[in-house]
Amino acid sequence: MVPNPSYIPPKRVAIIGGGISGISCLWGLREEESTEVYLYEADNRLGGHANSVGVKSEDGKVHSVDTGFVTMSEQMYPKFNAFLNALNVPTMETDMSFGVMEDDRSVEWGSCSFEGFYGSLSRLFSLWFWRLVFDIIRFNFFATDILSEKVSEELKLASGNEKLSSKKLKLESIGEYLDRKNYSRQFKQYYLLPMIAAPWCMSLSDVANGFPAETLVYFMYIHRMLDTMTETLCWRAFKNGSRTYVEKFVETTPENHHYHLNTPIQRIIRNQGDDQASLVFKDGSVDSFDHVVLAVHAHQALDLLGEQSTSLEKDVLGAFRTSRNECVMHSDLTFLPQNPKAHASWICHMRSNRTSDKDMSAGKLSETKPLLETSDSKDSTTATETDGPVSVLFDMNRLQEIPGPGSPGSPGRILISMNPIRTPQSIRTQHLYYHPILDSPSIQASRSLNELNRASPNVSFAGAWMGYGFHEDGFAAGLEVSHKLRTGEYENQSSVRYGADLAAWVPKLSTRNLMVRSVIGAVQLVIDLKKLLI
């Protein structure tokens, strides 16, 4: 954008929401001495998902256990990592192993080792198991083909003067893509869909039927999730809890920045006749500001604007959905896999489907059409037999290096279940979190975020929902709005991409990669031909 030399920064700014986007917006305004900034938070604390809870050991030592935001990557969280470095907040390497288990324990696997993945020697003789392994390898080598495929599709539509509209064009979901490419049910049900549902706290059906395949593959590609056998990102956790960065941030607060906790806002009024906006508080009082930043979920922003929301705001904000997730900290060991080798830091805990055929349980269950079974087999399912929210178990002893039972200073076993499939025993604390749902309407609406935040002279929007829904996305969104307030310029730098946006990210295949792909393709061709002959 061309700089506006006549732009004058607002004198009074209100930020609604004290989560990561509200914090980063305030951080971005820290050197604006002429701007008075007021942050309003409905809760009794700042931080949003950065919510650490103190747990005491028998010797009186208090361990800060994270219940929402737990891990980050220096490589993939560059803006947030720079913020931590500026605050001198220490982090530590953490174990980001992943696993899947069903509540009847018929399926248990963990990613710490190949032995933890197959579990027992009997599975090494199971064609069902080897079809799963084959599909994992096939997906890792072939998934990025969809990037060039979707670039070509959109360019072709555009050249034909066909209007690309989120109301007309539904992006192909990951479930549809897996069906189209004949991936096996075991690959979908017990590997890819749980792996995607877990970090986004989406239901398996929402992932399969809604998450755009091209956007997901791009995310997995840049996060090196398609090369899990040779490369892994270094993930980090907070030794003393993520609230340490919130506390450090508050310590740096300049005199012209003000916090108001336990202060819910009822609605926003755009004043007629001037460029100001007013906040209506719970007690009915009103205060006016030159600019209001809505650092909240999209649906909350729309509710606050009410009847004064524009058609653009209704269209864009209305495209973003959230999921409600119950978080329980407990010490119930029955939530862990029976096989210790299947233990992992993250475990997708699934409701069992006793009518399906599977063989990940030390040979307890038989298999049916193990090699040839694909997503369109007669008894297969699209994603999952239940539409409930995904249940994820976090082993906090592993993730935050909290001493386990029997170790000096141990507070015992610390487990966190997001949306537990049953009520755990030994509950310590309970919390409620909301997460963005990524689907075709929201991904397509992301192209209108620049227009959204440039259209209004007195209201701006920020939130992790403007990106992939993670802490880095929320931090970047707040920074971008603070830049707008300082300069009058706004540019959404979200990495969410689809269609022609992916052109620069189509990978170039090496000779080795091409050779391996030819072998994998030949095997898949044999599988497809045998399936046709049955």
C-alpha positions as CSV (number, residue, x, y, z in Angstrom):
1,M,0.0,0.0,0.0
2,V,1.1,3.6,-0.6
3,P,1.8,5.4,2.7
4,N,-0.7,8.0,3.6
5,P,1.3,11.2,4.7
6,S,-1.8,12.8,6.1
7,Y,-2.7,9.9,8.4
8,I,-3.0,10.8,12.1
9,P,-2.9,7.9,14.7
10,P,-5.9,7.7,17.0
11,K,-5.6,9.3,20.4
12,R,-7.8,6.8,22.3
13,V,-7.9,3.1,21.4
14,A,-9.9,0.3,23.0
15,I,-8.9,-3.3,22.6
16,I,-11.6,-5.8,23.3
17,G,-10.1,-9.2,24.4
18,G,-7.0,-10.0,26.4
19,G,-5.9,-13.1,24.5
20,I,-2.9,-13.4,22.3
21,S,-4.2,-10.9,19.7
22,G,-5.1,-8.3,22.2
23,I,-1.8,-8.7,23.9
24,S,0.2,-8.4,20.6
25,C,-1.8,-5.4,19.4
26,L,-1.0,-3.7,22.7
27,W,2.6,-4.8,22.3
28,G,2.8,-3.2,18.9
29,L,1.6,0.1,20.3
30,R,4.0,0.2,23.1
31,E,6.1,3.1,21.6
32,E,3.1,5.2,20.7
33,E,3.3,7.7,23.6
34,S,0.6,9.9,22.3
35,T,-2.0,7.1,22.2
36,E,-3.9,6.1,25.2
37,V,-4.8,2.4,25.0
38,Y,-7.5,0.6,27.1
39,L,-7.7,-3.2,27.0
40,Y,-10.9,-4.8,28.2
41,E,-11.1,-8.5,29.2
42,A,-14.3,-10.2,30.4
43,D,-12.2,-12.8,32.4
44,N,-10.3,-12.2,35.5
45,R,-6.9,-12.7,33.8
46,L,-5.1,-11.9,30.6
47,G,-3.7,-14.6,28.3
48,G,-6.7,-16.4,26.8
49,H,-5.4,-19.9,26.0
50,A,-2.1,-19.1,27.8
51,N,-3.6,-20.4,31.1
52,S,-1.2,-22.1,33.6
53,V,-2.6,-23.8,36.7
54,G,-0.4,-24.4,39.8
55,V,-0.2,-28.0,41.0
56,K,1.5,-28.7,44.3
57,S,3.8,-31.7,45.0
58,E,4.0,-33.3,48.4
59,D,7.1,-31.3,49.3
60,G,5.2,-28.1,48.6
61,K,6.8,-27.3,45.2
62,V,4.3,-25.7,42.8
63,H,4.4,-26.7,39.1
64,S,2.7,-24.5,36.6
65,V,0.8,-26.8,34.2
66,D,-0.5,-25.4,30.9
67,T,-4.1,-26.2,30.1
68,G,-4.5,-24.5,26.8
69,F,-1.5,-23.2,24.9
70,V,1.3,-25.7,25.5
71,T,3.9,-25.8,22.7
72,M,5.5,-23.6,20.1
73,S,8.1,-23.9,17.4
74,E,10.8,-21.3,16.9
75,Q,10.8,-21.9,13.1
76,M,7.1,-21.8,12.6
77,Y,6.3,-19.1,15.2
78,P,8.8,-16.4,14.2
79,K,6.9,-13.3,15.3
80,F,5.8,-14.9,18.6
81,N,9.3,-16.2,19.2
82,A,10.8,-12.7,18.7
83,F,8.2,-11.5,21.3
84,L,9.4,-14.1,23.8
85,N,13.0,-13.2,23.2
86,A,12.3,-9.5,23.7
87,L,10.7,-10.4,27.1
88,N,13.5,-12.9,27.9
89,V,11.1,-15.7,28.5
90,P,12.8,-19.1,28.6
91,T,11.5,-22.2,26.8
92,M,12.7,-25.7,26.6
93,E,12.7,-28.5,24.1
94,T,9.7,-30.8,24.4
95,D,8.5,-34.2,23.3
96,M,5.8,-33.9,20.6
97,S,5.2,-37.6,20.0
98,F,1.7,-38.5,18.9
99,G,-0.5,-41.6,19.2
100,V,-4.0,-42.9,18.7
101,M,-6.1,-45.2,21.0
102,E,-9.7,-46.4,21.1
103,D,-11.5,-46.6,24.4
104,D,-11.9,-50.4,24.1
105,R,-8.1,-50.5,23.5
106,S,-8.5,-52.4,20.2
107,V,-6.3,-49.7,18.6
108,E,-3.2,-48.4,20.3
109,W,-0.2,-46.9,18.6
110,G,2.4,-44.2,19.4
111,S,5.0,-42.5,17.2
112,C,8.0,-42.7,19.6
113,S,9.3,-45.8,17.8
114,F,8.3,-48.2,15.1
115,E,7.9,-50.8,17.8
116,G,5.4,-48.5,19.5
117,F,3.6,-48.1,16.2
118,Y,3.1,-51.8,15.4
119,G,2.9,-52.9,19.0
120,S,3.3,-56.7,18.6
121,L,5.1,-59.0,16.3
122,S,1.8,-60.5,15.1
123,R,1.0,-57.2,13.3
124,L,4.0,-57.5,11.2
125,F,2.2,-60.4,9.4
126,S,-1.0,-58.4,8.9
127,L,-1.7,-57.1,5.4
128,W,-4.1,-54.6,7.0
129,F,-1.2,-53.1,8.9
130,W,1.1,-53.0,5.9
131,R,-1.6,-51.3,3.8
132,L,-1.7,-48.6,6.5
133,V,2.1,-48.2,6.4
134,F,2.0,-48.1,2.5
135,D,-0.6,-45.3,2.5
136,I,1.4,-43.3,5.0
137,I,4.4,-43.4,2.7
138,R,2.2,-42.8,-0.4
139,F,0.6,-39.7,1.2
140,N,3.9,-38.3,2.2
141,F,5.3,-38.6,-1.3
142,F,2.2,-37.7,-3.3
143,A,0.1,-35.3,-1.3
144,T,1.8,-32.2,-2.6
145,D,0.6,-33.0,-6.1
146,I,-2.7,-31.4,-5.1
147,L,-0.9,-28.0,-4.8
148,S,-0.2,-27.7,-8.6
149,E,-3.5,-29.4,-9.4
150,K,-5.5,-26.8,-7.5
151,V,-3.4,-23.9,-8.9
152,S,-4.2,-25.1,-12.4
153,E,-7.9,-25.5,-11.6
154,E,-8.3,-22.0,-10.3
155,L,-6.3,-20.4,-13.1
156,K,-8.4,-22.3,-15.7
157,L,-11.6,-21.1,-14.1
158,A,-10.3,-17.5,-13.9
159,S,-9.3,-17.6,-17.6
160,G,-12.8,-18.8,-18.5
161,N,-14.2,-15.7,-16.7
162,E,-16.1,-17.9,-14.3
163,K,-16.8,-16.0,-11.0
164,L,-14.9,-17.6,-8.1
165,S,-17.3,-17.2,-5.1
166,S,-17.2,-19.0,-1.8
167,K,-21.0,-19.4,-2.2
168,K,-20.5,-21.3,-5.5
169,L,-17.2,-23.1,-5.2
170,K,-16.7,-25.5,-2.4
171,L,-13.1,-26.5,-1.9
172,E,-12.4,-30.2,-2.0
173,S,-12.2,-31.6,1.5
174,I,-9.5,-33.8,2.8
175,G,-12.0,-36.7,3.1
176,E,-13.1,-36.2,-0.5
177,Y,-9.5,-36.1,-1.7
178,L,-8.6,-39.3,0.2
179,D,-11.7,-41.0,-1.3
180,R,-10.7,-39.8,-4.8
181,K,-7.2,-41.2,-4.4
182,N,-8.4,-44.5,-2.9
183,Y,-6.7,-44.3,0.5
184,S,-7.6,-47.1,2.9
185,R,-10.0,-46.6,5.7
186,Q,-7.4,-47.5,8.3
187,F,-5.1,-44.7,7.0
188,K,-8.0,-42.2,7.4
189,Q,-9.5,-43.5,10.6
190,Y,-6.4,-44.3,12.6
191,Y,-3.7,-42.0,11.2
192,L,-4.4,-38.9,9.2
193,L,-7.8,-37.7,10.5
194,P,-6.9,-38.0,14.2
195,M,-3.5,-36.3,13.6
196,I,-5.3,-33.3,12.0
197,A,-8.3,-33.2,14.4
198,A,-6.1,-33.2,17.5
199,P,-4.4,-29.8,17.2
200,W,-7.5,-28.0,15.9
201,C,-9.9,-29.7,18.3
202,M,-12.2,-30.5,15.4
203,S,-14.4,-33.5,15.1
204,L,-13.2,-36.2,12.7
205,S,-16.3,-35.5,10.5
206,D,-15.5,-31.8,10.4
207,V,-12.0,-32.6,9.3
208,A,-13.0,-35.2,6.7
209,N,-15.9,-33.3,5.3
210,G,-14.8,-29.7,5.7
211,F,-11.1,-29.1,5.9
212,P,-9.9,-28.2,2.4
213,A,-7.3,-30.7,1.2
214,E,-5.1,-28.2,-0.6
215,T,-4.9,-25.9,2.5
216,L,-4.2,-28.8,4.8
217,V,-1.5,-30.3,2.5
218,Y,0.2,-26.9,2.3
219,F,0.2,-26.6,6.1
220,M,1.6,-30.0,6.5
221,Y,4.3,-29.3,3.8
222,I,5.6,-26.1,5.4
223,H,5.5,-27.7,8.9
224,R,7.5,-30.7,7.6
225,M,4.7,-33.1,8.5
226,L,5.1,-34.9,5.2
227,D,8.7,-36.0,5.9
228,T,8.2,-37.5,9.4
229,M,10.7,-40.3,8.8
230,T,13.7,-38.0,8.3
231,E,12.8,-34.6,9.6
232,T,11.0,-33.2,12.6
233,L,10.5,-29.7,13.9
234,C,12.0,-28.8,17.2
235,W,9.0,-28.0,19.5
236,R,9.3,-26.1,22.7
237,A,7.3,-25.7,25.9
238,F,7.4,-23.3,28.8
239,K,9.2,-24.7,31.8
240,N,7.2,-22.6,34.2
241,G,4.0,-22.4,32.2
242,S,2.9,-20.1,29.4
243,R,1.6,-17.6,31.9
244,T,5.3,-16.5,32.3
245,Y,5.1,-14.6,29.1
246,V,1.9,-12.9,30.1
247,E,3.4,-11.9,33.4
248,K,6.6,-10.6,31.7
249,F,4.4,-8.7,29.2
250,V,2.4,-7.0,32.0
251,E,5.7,-5.9,33.6
252,T,6.6,-3.9,30.5
253,T,3.3,-2.0,30.4
254,P,3.8,1.7,29.7
255,E,1.9,4.4,31.6
256,N,-0.5,5.1,28.7
257,H,-1.7,1.5,28.5
258,H,-4.5,0.4,30.9
259,Y,-6.0,-3.0,31.7
260,H,-9.6,-3.6,32.7
261,L,-10.3,-7.2,33.8
262,N,-13.7,-8.6,34.6
263,T,-15.1,-6.1,32.2
264,P,-17.4,-7.6,29.6
265,I,-18.5,-5.4,26.8
266,Q,-22.2,-5.5,25.8
267,R,-22.0,-4.0,22.3
268,I,-20.2,-1.5,20.0
269,I,-21.9,1.6,18.7
270,R,-20.5,3.4,15.6
271,N,-21.2,7.0,16.3
272,Q,-23.1,8.9,13.6
273,G,-21.5,12.1,12.5
274,D,-17.9,11.4,13.5
275,D,-15.3,8.6,13.2
276,Q,-15.6,7.4,16.8
277,A,-17.0,4.2,18.2
278,S,-18.4,3.7,21.6
279,L,-18.4,0.8,24.0
280,V,-21.5,-0.1,26.0
281,F,-20.6,-1.7,29.3
282,K,-22.6,-4.2,31.4
283,D,-23.8,-1.5,33.8
284,G,-25.1,0.6,30.9
285,S,-22.3,3.1,30.9
286,V,-20.8,4.3,27.6
287,D,-17.3,5.4,26.6
288,S,-16.1,6.7,23.2
289,F,-12.9,5.9,21.4
290,D,-11.2,7.0,18.2
291,H,-10.7,3.3,17.3
292,V,-11.9,-0.1,18.6
293,V,-10.0,-3.3,18.0
294,L,-12.1,-6.5,18.3
295,A,-9.5,-9.1,19.3
296,V,-12.1,-11.8,19.8
297,H,-13.6,-14.7,17.9
298,A,-15.3,-13.8,14.6
299,H,-18.8,-14.6,15.9
300,Q,-18.2,-12.6,19.0
301,A,-17.2,-9.6,16.9
302,L,-20.4,-9.9,14.9
303,D,-22.5,-10.1,18.0
304,L,-20.9,-7.0,19.5
305,L,-21.5,-5.0,16.3
306,G,-25.1,-6.2,16.1
307,E,-27.4,-4.3,13.7
308,Q,-24.6,-1.9,12.8
309,S,-22.5,-4.6,11.2
310,T,-22.0,-4.0,7.5
311,S,-22.9,-6.5,4.8
312,L,-19.1,-7.1,4.3
313,E,-18.7,-7.8,8.0
314,K,-21.6,-10.2,8.0
315,D,-20.3,-12.1,5.0
316,V,-16.7,-12.4,6.2
317,L,-17.2,-12.8,9.9
318,G,-20.1,-15.1,9.4
319,A,-18.0,-17.5,7.5
320,F,-15.8,-18.4,10.5
321,R,-17.0,-21.0,13.1
322,T,-15.6,-22.1,16.4
323,S,-15.7,-25.4,18.4
324,R,-16.5,-25.5,22.1
325,N,-14.0,-27.7,24.0
326,E,-14.0,-28.9,27.6
327,C,-10.6,-29.3,29.2
328,V,-10.1,-31.5,32.3
329,M,-6.9,-31.9,34.2
330,H,-6.8,-35.2,36.0
331,S,-4.7,-38.2,37.1
332,D,-6.8,-41.0,35.7
333,L,-4.3,-43.6,34.3
334,T,-7.0,-45.6,32.5
335,F,-6.8,-42.8,29.9
336,L,-3.4,-44.0,28.9
337,P,-2.7,-46.9,26.5
338,Q,-2.2,-50.3,28.1
339,N,1.0,-50.8,26.0
340,P,3.7,-48.5,27.5
341,K,5.4,-48.4,24.1
342,A,2.3,-46.7,22.7
343,H,2.5,-43.9,25.2
344,A,3.0,-40.4,23.6
345,S,2.7,-36.8,24.6
346,W,-0.4,-36.3,22.5
347,I,-2.9,-39.1,22.2
348,C,-6.1,-38.9,20.2
349,H,-8.6,-40.8,22.3
350,M,-11.3,-42.2,20.1
351,R,-14.7,-43.8,20.8
352,S,-14.5,-47.4,19.6
353,N,-16.4,-48.8,16.7
354,R,-16.7,-52.4,17.4
355,T,-18.3,-53.2,14.1
356,S,-15.3,-52.1,12.1
357,D,-12.4,-54.4,11.2
358,K,-9.0,-53.5,12.5
359,D,-5.9,-55.2,13.6
360,M,-3.8,-52.9,15.7
361,S,-4.4,-54.7,19.0
362,A,-1.9,-57.5,19.3
363,G,-3.9,-59.8,17.0
364,K,-7.1,-59.7,19.0
365,L,-9.3,-58.8,16.0
366,S,-9.5,-60.4,12.6
367,E,-9.2,-58.5,9.3
368,T,-11.5,-58.4,6.3
369,K,-10.1,-57.5,2.8
370,P,-7.1,-56.1,4.5
371,L,-5.1,-55.1,1.4
372,L,-7.8,-54.1,-0.9
373,E,-10.1,-52.3,1.5
374,T,-10.4,-48.6,0.5
375,S,-12.6,-45.7,1.3
376,D,-15.4,-46.9,-1.0
377,S,-15.5,-50.4,0.3
378,K,-19.1,-51.6,1.0
379,D,-18.8,-51.3,4.8
380,S,-16.4,-48.3,5.0
381,T,-17.1,-45.0,6.5
382,T,-16.2,-41.5,5.4
383,A,-14.5,-40.4,8.5
384,T,-15.9,-41.6,11.7
385,E,-18.9,-43.4,13.2
386,T,-19.5,-40.5,15.6
387,D,-19.7,-36.8,15.1
388,G,-18.7,-35.8,18.6
389,P,-15.7,-33.5,19.3
390,V,-12.3,-35.1,19.1
391,S,-10.9,-36.2,22.5
392,V,-7.2,-35.5,23.0
393,L,-5.1,-36.6,25.9
394,F,-2.0,-34.5,26.8
395,D,0.7,-36.1,29.0
396,M,1.9,-33.0,30.8
397,N,4.7,-34.9,32.7
398,R,6.3,-35.5,29.3
399,L,5.4,-32.2,27.6
400,Q,6.6,-30.0,30.5
401,E,9.1,-32.3,32.1
402,I,7.2,-32.5,35.3
403,P,8.6,-35.2,37.6
404,G,6.5,-38.3,37.4
405,P,5.3,-40.4,40.4
406,G,8.2,-41.6,42.6
407,S,10.5,-38.8,41.5
408,P,11.6,-36.1,43.9
409,G,9.2,-33.1,43.8
410,S,6.6,-34.9,41.8
411,P,3.0,-33.7,41.9
412,G,1.9,-37.1,40.6
413,R,0.6,-38.0,37.1
414,I,-0.7,-34.9,35.4
415,L,-2.9,-35.6,32.4
416,I,-5.1,-33.2,30.5
417,S,-8.1,-34.4,28.4
418,M,-9.7,-32.1,25.9
419,N,-13.3,-33.3,25.5
420,P,-12.8,-36.5,27.5
421,I,-14.9,-39.4,26.2
422,R,-15.9,-40.3,29.7
423,T,-15.6,-38.5,33.1
424,P,-12.1,-39.0,34.4
425,Q,-11.3,-40.0,38.0
426,S,-9.1,-37.7,40.2
427,I,-10.1,-34.5,38.5
428,R,-7.9,-31.5,39.5
429,T,-9.3,-28.6,37.4
430,Q,-11.7,-27.9,34.5
431,H,-11.7,-25.2,31.8
432,L,-13.4,-24.2,28.7
433,Y,-11.7,-23.2,25.4
434,Y,-12.9,-22.3,21.9
435,H,-11.0,-23.1,18.8
436,P,-11.5,-22.0,15.1
437,I,-12.9,-24.5,12.7
438,L,-11.2,-24.5,9.3
439,D,-13.5,-25.3,6.4
440,S,-14.2,-24.2,2.9
441,P,-16.2,-21.0,3.7
442,S,-13.6,-19.7,6.3
443,I,-10.6,-20.5,4.1
444,Q,-12.2,-18.7,1.1
445,A,-13.3,-15.8,3.3
446,S,-9.7,-15.3,4.4
447,R,-9.1,-13.6,1.0
448,S,-11.4,-10.8,2.1
449,L,-9.6,-10.0,5.4
450,N,-7.6,-7.1,3.9
451,E,-10.9,-5.6,2.6
452,L,-12.5,-6.2,6.0
453,N,-9.8,-4.4,8.0
454,R,-9.4,-1.5,5.5
455,A,-13.1,-0.8,5.2
456,S,-13.9,0.7,8.6
457,P,-12.3,3.9,9.9
458,N,-13.0,3.1,13.5
459,V,-13.2,-0.7,14.0
460,S,-10.6,-3.4,13.3
461,F,-10.6,-7.1,13.8
462,A,-7.8,-9.4,15.0
463,G,-7.7,-13.1,16.0
464,A,-6.1,-16.4,15.5
465,W,-9.1,-17.3,13.3
466,M,-7.6,-15.0,10.6
467,G,-4.9,-17.6,10.1
468,Y,-4.6,-21.3,11.0
469,G,-5.9,-20.7,14.5
470,F,-2.6,-21.1,16.4
471,H,-0.8,-18.7,18.7
472,E,1.5,-17.4,16.0
473,D,-1.6,-16.5,13.9
474,G,-3.2,-14.7,16.8
475,F,0.0,-12.8,17.5
476,A,0.5,-11.8,13.9
477,A,-3.1,-10.6,13.6
478,G,-2.7,-8.3,16.5
479,L,0.6,-6.9,15.3
480,E,-0.9,-6.2,11.8
481,V,-3.7,-4.2,13.4
482,S,-1.3,-2.2,15.6
483,H,0.7,-1.4,12.4
484,K,-2.6,-0.1,10.9
485,L,-3.2,2.1,13.9
486,R,0.4,3.5,13.7
487,T,0.6,4.1,9.9
488,G,-2.9,3.8,8.5
489,E,-1.8,0.8,6.4
490,Y,-3.0,-2.8,6.8
491,E,-1.8,-6.0,5.2
492,N,-3.0,-9.4,6.4
493,Q,0.0,-11.7,6.2
494,S,-1.8,-14.9,7.1
495,S,-0.2,-18.0,5.6
496,V,-3.6,-19.6,4.9
497,R,-3.6,-20.4,1.2
498,Y,-5.6,-22.2,-1.5
499,G,-6.0,-22.3,-5.2
500,A,-3.7,-20.0,-7.1
501,D,-2.1,-18.8,-3.9
502,L,-0.2,-22.0,-3.8
503,A,1.7,-21.5,-7.0
504,A,4.9,-20.4,-5.3
505,W,4.8,-23.5,-3.0
506,V,4.7,-26.3,-5.5
507,P,7.8,-28.4,-4.6
508,K,10.4,-29.4,-7.2
509,L,10.9,-33.1,-7.2
510,S,14.3,-34.6,-6.9
511,T,15.5,-37.6,-9.0
512,R,15.4,-39.8,-5.9
513,N,11.9,-38.6,-5.1
514,L,10.7,-39.4,-8.7
515,M,12.2,-42.9,-8.5
516,V,10.5,-43.6,-5.2
517,R,7.2,-42.2,-6.5
518,S,7.3,-44.5,-9.5
519,V,7.6,-47.6,-7.3
520,I,4.8,-46.4,-5.0
521,G,2.7,-45.6,-8.0
522,A,3.2,-49.1,-9.4
523,V,2.2,-50.8,-6.2
524,Q,-0.9,-48.6,-6.0
525,L,-1.8,-49.5,-9.6
526,V,-1.7,-53.2,-8.7
527,I,-3.9,-52.6,-5.7
528,D,-6.4,-50.6,-7.9
529,L,-6.4,-53.3,-10.6
530,K,-7.0,-56.1,-8.2
531,K,-9.8,-54.2,-6.6
532,L,-11.5,-53.8,-10.0
533,L,-11.2,-57.6,-10.7
534,I,-13.0,-58.5,-7.4
